[in-house]
Amino acid sequence: MTTATSTEKSGRRLPRWATSFGPQIIAALIAGLALGLAAKNLGEPAPGEPNWLTETLTTIGSSYISLLKAAVVPLIFTAVVSSIANLRAVSNAARLAWNTLLWFAITAFIAVVIGMGLGTIMQPGASAAGDVPGEYTGRTGDWWAFLTGLFPSNFLGLEATIKAGETGDLTTSLGFNVLQILVISIAVGIAALKVGKAAEPFLQLNASALAVIQKVLWWIIRLAPIGTVGLIGKAVATYGWDTMGSLGLFTLSIYVGLVLVLFVVYPVLVRVHGLSVKQWFSGAWPAIQLAFVSRSSMGTLPLTQRVTERNLGVPRAYASFAVPLGSTTKMDGCASIYPAIAAIFVAQFFGVELGFMHYVLIAVVSVLGSAATAGTTGATVMLTLTLSTLGLPLEGVGLLLAVDPIVDMGRTAVNVAGQTLVPTIVAKRQGILDEALFNARRTGDPFSDDTEASESGTAAAEATERRPEAAATA
């Protein structure tokens, strides 16, 4: 036993902190900031043309986001179908589903009230400088578009876009409507439950496909430190402190709201339900951290579900329903705080006075329309949905897009925090939370794959079987 231990210690060449994912992310944040500042100081070789370092950082960051997007469509379909099917193993499934949706709405309402309060008190649009932005020609949202967008035009929710280049050449690109994919997945999952035994082979195939997709996504997640360098570096090099100047108060307002929700509202809810705030933070923090750098709730989904089950003690059958659902509809950052402050900013910037009913509409849109933000990154659709409902100029969206990548990191972190909080609260209220696991000391690497852990565990067991004398001596 002593010999084996000494061999193990001597074989470890790097300290544990150097190979741990958390410190790697922190190191990547620092490296991205340094490289971004260096790229900013290099200047532009020609007006409007990025230098080689900015171009490199942009390519690294965009490539990582593309990898996450590639996994979104199959992940949503297989995860939602499996989550609905897993409700078979949960008693009082209807009550759990109803309570989950109710707490989604309660926390969203609290977040939007905080956003409206900050927007009214801090007046971010009144002090914004700069010319009135030109007409925004990007994707917009309104209630009719939201409702009609629920109906898929094809099974995969694919959308083809044809664009004309500067030389007149036409290019076709394929995108996807996450909301339609969500509707399709829910319909297929419910149909499989209704079919019963005949659907078992399909559900087993779907579960196997989900396991394979999550394995691939875990590989992508392990590349997050590299993607972080590119994403942070590009944001600093492209926007720097110049753009932050005119929109600094707006950005500050957003982050004050995010901090209040993450570090005040959520801990109060945890404490009110008799749980340890420290344990919740330590359990959920790996997913919150990854969400901040990846800016993708769906890309963080496997880790969010992992920490919700393994760290927070939510039963797997329920967590596999609540977490995927929350990853597409539970957006306290993108759908509550951000659109509330942004709408007030646009109104103040254009000199439009908001009345009581306008604030009521902001709250209604934020609580009911959060599914419109379903996707990988950004909350532009939710913002345009809010502005069009209030009758505010959509041109304001173009102005706020300048700092969107900066505020999106904080928004996504709060989104994911809420996606771990609600299942924990509901499980506690329904008496199914494993409080011993919730209060247990955090061990192991939450970024490691379960299959890898099981494989190493199996290998260790086989080694013990091959060496019975050593096991007996130990």
PAVOMI-717097 format. One line per 3 residues: number of its first residue (from 0); their letters; for each residue z, y, x of C-alpha. Coordinates in steps of 0.05 Angstrom, whole numbers, plus 5000, padded with zeros to 4 digits. Layout:
<guvexs>
NUM) A) Z Y X  ...
</guvexs>
This chain:
<guvexs>
0) MTT) 5000 5000 5000  5017 5047 5057  4954 5030 5094
3) ATS) 4911 5041 5033  4944 5108 5020  4936 5132 5091
6) TEK) 4863 5111 5090  4852 5149 5025  4884 5211 5054
9) SGR) 4845 5207 5118  4780 5199 5080  4790 5263 5042
12) RLP) 4755 5314 5085  4756 5374 5037  4816 5401 5000
15) RWA) 4817 5389 4926  4810 5462 4908  4744 5465 4947
18) TSF) 4712 5411 4905  4743 5431 4838  4696 5464 4787
21) GPQ) 4742 5522 4769  4746 5551 4840  4671 5540 4848
24) IIA) 4659 5584 4787  4705 5639 4814  4670 5636 4881
27) ALI) 4603 5640 4845  4626 5702 4807  4646 5736 4872
30) AGL) 4581 5716 4906  4539 5739 4847  4574 5806 4846
33) ALG) 4563 5815 4921  4490 5795 4919  4478 5838 4857
36) LAA) 4506 5899 4893  4464 5883 4954  4402 5877 4911
39) KNL) 4419 5943 4877  4424 5978 4945  4358 5950 4968
42) GEP) 4322 5993 4917  4253 5981 4887  4192 5970 4931
45) APG) 4152 6006 4877  4172 6041 4812  4192 5989 4760
48) EPN) 4182 5931 4809  4243 5890 4828  4257 5874 4901
51) WLT) 4256 5803 4928  4331 5792 4921  4333 5816 4848
54) ETL) 4273 5772 4833  4307 5712 4865  4372 5723 4826
57) TTI) 4333 5733 4761  4295 5668 4772  4358 5628 4787
60) GSS) 4394 5656 4725  4335 5648 4677  4321 5577 4702
63) YIS) 4393 5556 4688  4390 5586 4618  4324 5550 4606
66) LLK) 4357 5484 4624  4412 5497 4573  4361 5516 4520
69) AAV) 4321 5452 4532  4382 5411 4512  4400 5452 4450
72) VPL) 4352 5422 4398  4368 5347 4410  4442 5364 4421
75) IFT) 4450 5400 4355  4414 5346 4315  4450 5287 4345
78) AVV) 4518 5322 4348  4518 5346 4276  4493 5279 4248
81) SSI) 4546 5242 4288  4600 5292 4267  4584 5282 4193
84) ANL) 4581 5206 4202  4649 5207 4238  4681 5235 4176
87) RAV) 4681 5164 4150  4738 5149 4197  4780 5209 4174
90) SNA) 4825 5207 4114  4821 5268 4069  4754 5287 4100
93) ARL) 4738 5337 4045  4804 5372 4054  4794 5376 4129
96) AWN) 4724 5405 4121  4748 5456 4070  4807 5478 4113
99) TLL) 4762 5484 4174  4714 5530 4137  4772 5570 4109
102) WFA) 4803 5582 4177  4734 5600 4205  4732 5655 4153
105) ITA) 4804 5678 4163  4798 5687 4238  4729 5720 4230
108) FIA) 4759 5769 4180  4816 5787 4228  4766 5797 4285
111) VVI) 4719 5842 4244  4778 5885 4220  4798 5895 4294
114) GMG) 4726 5913 4310  4721 5964 4254  4787 5994 4274
117) LGT) 4767 6002 4347  4699 6031 4328  4733 6083 4284
120) IMQ) 4787 6101 4333  4748 6100 4399  4684 6133 4371
123) PGA) 4637 6100 4422  4573 6128 4391  4597 6200 4388
126) SAA) 4600 6206 4464  4538 6165 4481  4486 6204 4520
129) GDV) 4411 6196 4525  4350 6203 4482  4342 6169 4415
132) PGE) 4311 6101 4431  4242 6083 4409  4228 6034 4352
135) YTG) 4256 5965 4365  4200 5914 4358  4240 5851 4372
138) RTG) 4267 5800 4323  4305 5830 4265  4347 5801 4209
141) DWW) 4359 5816 4136  4390 5777 4079  4323 5753 4052
144) AFL) 4301 5731 4120  4368 5696 4130  4363 5659 4063
147) TGL) 4289 5640 4070  4303 5620 4142  4348 5564 4116
150) FPS) 4287 5526 4092  4253 5489 4150  4177 5491 4156
153) NFL) 4177 5428 4198  4227 5374 4217  4244 5402 4285
156) GLE) 4249 5475 4263  4197 5494 4315  4164 5562 4314
159) ATI) 4099 5580 4350  4088 5650 4376  4021 5677 4399
162) KAG) 4021 5737 4446  3966 5777 4478  3974 5791 4552
165) ETG) 3955 5854 4589  3887 5824 4605  3874 5805 4533
168) DLT) 3888 5731 4543  3926 5696 4487  3987 5654 4504
171) TSL) 4024 5607 4456  4097 5593 4463  4142 5547 4423
174) GFN) 4212 5566 4401  4262 5537 4352  4303 5561 4293
177) VLQ) 4373 5535 4305  4394 5551 4233  4338 5506 4206
180) ILV) 4357 5451 4255  4429 5456 4230  4406 5449 4157
183) ISI) 4362 5389 4174  4419 5356 4213  4469 5366 4156
186) AVG) 4420 5338 4105  4404 5277 4148  4478 5264 4162
189) IAA) 4498 5268 4089  4439 5224 4070  4460 5172 4121
192) LKV) 4530 5171 4091  4502 5162 4021  4455 5105 4043
195) GKA) 4514 5066 4071  4506 5001 4108  4430 5006 4113
198) AEP) 4439 5070 4155  4485 5038 4206  4429 5022 4257
201) FLQ) 4404 5094 4252  4474 5122 4263  4485 5076 4323
204) LNA) 4418 5099 4352  4438 5171 4340  4505 5160 4373
207) SAL) 4471 5129 4434  4422 5187 4437  4480 5236 4434
210) AVI) 4514 5201 4492  4451 5205 4534  4439 5278 4518
213) QKV) 4511 5296 4534  4504 5260 4600  4444 5302 4618
216) LWW) 4480 5365 4595  4539 5347 4639  4491 5348 4698
219) IIR) 4467 5417 4677  4539 5441 4670  4554 5418 4741
222) LAP) 4499 5467 4763  4536 5525 4729  4562 5555 4795
225) IGT) 4490 5563 4820  4469 5592 4753  4529 5639 4754
228) VGL) 4507 5669 4820  4439 5685 4790  4464 5710 4722
231) IGK) 4519 5755 4749  4476 5779 4807  4418 5797 4762
234) AVA) 4463 5834 4713  4493 5876 4769  4427 5889 4804
237) TYG) 4389 5906 4740  4441 5946 4702  4491 5966 4755
240) WDT) 4537 6024 4738  4482 6073 4717  4468 6041 4650
243) MGS) 4542 6028 4640  4554 6103 4645  4523 6125 4579
246) LGL) 4545 6061 4543  4611 6053 4580  4656 6070 4521
249) FTL) 4616 6022 4476  4624 5966 4527  4698 5983 4536
252) SIY) 4708 5981 4460  4676 5912 4456  4720 5884 4511
255) VGL) 4783 5915 4483  4768 5880 4417  4753 5814 4453
258) VLV) 4818 5819 4493  4859 5834 4430  4830 5773 4394
261) LFV) 4835 5725 4453  4902 5746 4481  4939 5772 4419
264) VYP) 4910 5745 4353  4897 5674 4376  4965 5666 4412
267) VLV) 5000 5693 4350  4965 5641 4306  4982 5587 4355
270) RVH) 5055 5608 4357  5060 5615 4282  5040 5542 4276
273) GLS) 5096 5521 4323  5053 5507 4383  5058 5529 4455
276) VKQ) 5013 5587 4473  5014 5567 4547  4992 5496 4530
279) WFS) 4935 5521 4486  4909 5568 4539  4914 5516 4595
282) GAW) 4879 5465 4551  4823 5509 4526  4812 5551 4589
285) PAI) 4759 5506 4623  4713 5514 4563  4728 5589 4557
288) QLA) 4712 5598 4630  4646 5561 4626  4626 5599 4563
291) FVS) 4637 5665 4599  4588 5649 4655  4537 5609 4615
294) RSS) 4535 5655 4553  4520 5594 4510  4566 5563 4458
297) MGT) 4519 5504 4450  4513 5494 4524  4589 5492 4528
300) LPL) 4595 5444 4469  4609 5379 4507  4664 5412 4547
303) TQR) 4692 5447 4485  4697 5381 4449  4726 5348 4511
306) VTE) 4784 5397 4518  4796 5399 4443  4806 5324 4442
309) RNL) 4835 5309 4510  4877 5371 4523  4894 5398 4454
312) GVP) 4906 5331 4419  4857 5338 4361  4834 5269 4337
315) RAY) 4764 5252 4360  4739 5235 4290  4757 5305 4266
318) ASF) 4740 5343 4330  4670 5312 4331  4659 5345 4264
321) AVP) 4694 5412 4273  4673 5431 4343  4597 5421 4335
324) LGS) 4601 5458 4268  4640 5514 4302  4590 5518 4359
327) TTK) 4536 5539 4309  4576 5579 4258  4643 5601 4289
330) MDG) 4627 5666 4326  4686 5714 4327  4656 5750 4387
333) CAS) 4582 5753 4368  4588 5756 4292  4652 5795 4280
336) IYP) 4675 5842 4336  4607 5859 4364  4568 5875 4300
339) AIA) 4626 5916 4272  4632 5961 4334  4557 5963 4345
342) AIF) 4543 5984 4273  4594 6040 4277  4564 6060 4345
345) VAQ) 4494 6064 4315  4519 6104 4255  4555 6153 4301
348) FFG) 4496 6158 4349  4448 6176 4293  4498 6220 4256
351) VEL) 4503 6174 4194  4570 6178 4158  4599 6112 4136
354) GFM) 4638 6105 4071  4689 6053 4047  4635 6007 4019
357) HYV) 4599 6007 4085  4661 5978 4118  4667 5927 4062
360) LIA) 4595 5906 4075  4608 5899 4149  4666 5852 4135
363) VVS) 4625 5811 4084  4565 5804 4130  4609 5784 4189
366) VLG) 4648 5731 4150  4589 5701 4113  4531 5713 4160
369) SAA) 4557 5685 4225  4510 5625 4219  4453 5673 4233
372) TAG) 4477 5678 4305  4466 5604 4316  4431 5595 4383
375) TTG) 4443 5595 4457  4454 5668 4476  4456 5736 4445
378) ATV) 4475 5766 4377  4414 5809 4363  4398 5775 4297
381) MLT) 4469 5786 4272  4467 5859 4292  4401 5872 4257
384) LTL) 4426 5835 4196  4486 5881 4194  4446 5944 4206
387) STL) 4394 5927 4154  4448 5911 4103  4480 5979 4115
390) GLP) 4413 6015 4116  4424 6040 4188  4366 6052 4237
393) LEG) 4345 5989 4273  4323 6032 4332  4395 6029 4356
396) VGL) 4387 5956 4374  4339 5975 4430  4392 6020 4461
399) LLA) 4447 5968 4459  4403 5914 4489  4412 5949 4556
402) VDP) 4484 5924 4564  4477 5861 4521  4481 5811 4578
405) IVD) 4546 5844 4602  4581 5843 4535  4552 5775 4517
408) MGR) 4594 5740 4569  4659 5763 4536  4632 5751 4466
411) TAV) 4614 5678 4482  4682 5665 4514  4717 5688 4450
414) NVA) 4669 5647 4408  4687 5583 4445  4762 5600 4445
417) GQT) 4759 5604 4369  4721 5538 4366  4780 5504 4400
420) LVP) 4833 5542 4362  4812 5527 4290  4809 5450 4297
423) TIV) 4877 5453 4332  4908 5494 4276  4878 5452 4220
426) AKR) 4899 5387 4254  4970 5414 4261  4972 5436 4188
429) QGI) 4946 5369 4164  4995 5330 4207  4943 5294 4250
432) LDE) 4952 5333 4315  4976 5292 4374  5030 5340 4396
435) ALF) 5052 5295 4454  4982 5302 4483  4980 5376 4467
438) NAR) 5045 5387 4505  5028 5339 4562  5019 5363 4634
441) RTG) 4946 5378 4648  4918 5327 4697  4849 5308 4719
444) DPF) 4785 5348 4721  4761 5370 4651  4692 5380 4679
447) SDD) 4685 5306 4698  4647 5260 4652  4684 5208 4611
450) TEA) 4634 5156 4631  4645 5172 4704  4720 5167 4694
453) SES) 4714 5100 4658  4667 5074 4712  4716 5093 4767
456) GTA) 4773 5062 4727  4734 4998 4719  4718 4997 4793
459) AAE) 4792 5005 4809  4811 4949 4762  4759 4903 4794
462) ATE) 4784 4920 4863  4855 4903 4841  4832 4836 4814
465) RRP) 4798 4820 4880  4862 4837 4917  4919 4805 4878
468) EAA) 4963 4800 4939  4958 4876 4951  4974 4890 4878
471) ATA) 5034 4844 4880  5059 4877 4944  5052 4946 4914
</guvexs>
